Every structure is written in structure tokens, then in C-alpha cells.
Amino acid sequence: MTLFTMSAIYVMIIASLLIAGSFLAAFLWSVRKGHYDDDYTPSIRILLDEPTAGKPTKNDTKAIH
């Protein structure tokens, strides 16, 4: 019984290392593609959006009446 338990542990360790390696490869791929390059704009994006309060939109039925 302990031989089966030890072999199951070895299989689980190998599987977890393969999964961790695939996550590391995906992270490195995304860094090389530039997904994390812009770290300034997301913090000020809310300040750059035009305010919509008070402006009627095309789908606003209250502004038509």
C-alpha cells in the first residue's frame, strides 16, 4: 500500500510542476508581448473619460419626454 501511495505522490509532484511551468511560460509570454507595459494610463483613465451625468443618450427615454 505504501508503494502505491508513494508513486501517487510522485505523479502529483510531476503534474504540479508541469502546471506551474505552464503558468510561468504563459506569464513570460505575456510580458514579452507587452501586456504589462502601460502602468500609468489605467490609474488615470477615470479622469480622462468624459462625464455622462446630465447628458441625454440615444437610449435615454427620459430625455425625450
C-alpha positions as CSV (number, residue, x, y, z in Angstrom):
1,M,0.0,0.0,0.0
2,T,2.8,2.5,0.7
3,L,4.4,1.8,-2.6
4,F,1.2,2.9,-4.4
5,T,0.9,5.9,-2.1
6,M,4.5,7.0,-2.9
7,S,4.0,6.5,-6.6
8,A,0.9,8.6,-6.5
9,I,2.8,11.4,-4.7
10,Y,5.5,11.3,-7.4
11,V,2.8,11.6,-10.1
12,M,1.2,14.5,-8.3
13,I,4.5,16.3,-7.8
14,I,5.4,15.9,-11.5
15,A,1.9,17.1,-12.6
16,S,2.1,20.1,-10.3
17,L,5.5,21.1,-11.7
18,L,4.2,20.8,-15.2
19,I,1.2,23.0,-14.4
20,A,3.4,25.6,-12.6
21,G,5.8,25.6,-15.6
22,S,2.9,26.2,-18.0
23,F,1.7,29.2,-15.9
24,L,5.3,30.5,-15.8
25,A,5.6,30.2,-19.6
26,A,2.2,32.0,-20.1
27,F,3.3,34.8,-17.8
28,L,6.7,35.2,-19.6
29,W,4.9,35.2,-22.9
30,S,2.5,37.9,-21.8
31,V,5.4,40.0,-20.5
32,R,7.3,39.7,-23.8
33,K,4.2,40.6,-25.8
34,G,3.9,43.9,-23.8
35,H,0.7,43.3,-21.8
36,Y,2.2,44.9,-18.7
37,D,4.0,47.9,-20.4
38,D,1.4,50.6,-19.7
39,D,1.2,51.1,-15.9
40,Y,0.3,54.8,-15.9
41,T,-2.8,55.1,-18.0
42,P,-5.1,52.7,-16.1
43,S,-4.6,54.7,-12.9
44,I,-5.8,58.0,-14.6
45,R,-8.3,56.5,-17.1
46,I,-11.2,57.6,-14.9
47,L,-10.0,61.2,-15.1
48,L,-9.8,61.1,-18.9
49,D,-13.4,59.8,-19.5
50,E,-16.0,62.4,-20.4
51,P,-18.7,62.7,-17.8
52,T,-22.1,61.4,-18.8
53,A,-24.2,62.8,-16.0
54,G,-26.8,65.2,-17.3
55,K,-26.2,64.4,-21.0
56,P,-29.0,62.5,-22.7
57,T,-28.1,59.5,-24.7
58,K,-29.7,57.8,-27.7
59,N,-31.3,55.1,-25.5
60,D,-32.4,57.5,-22.7
61,T,-36.2,57.7,-22.8
62,K,-36.5,60.3,-20.0
63,A,-34.6,62.9,-22.1
64,I,-37.2,62.6,-24.9
65,H,-40.2,63.5,-22.8
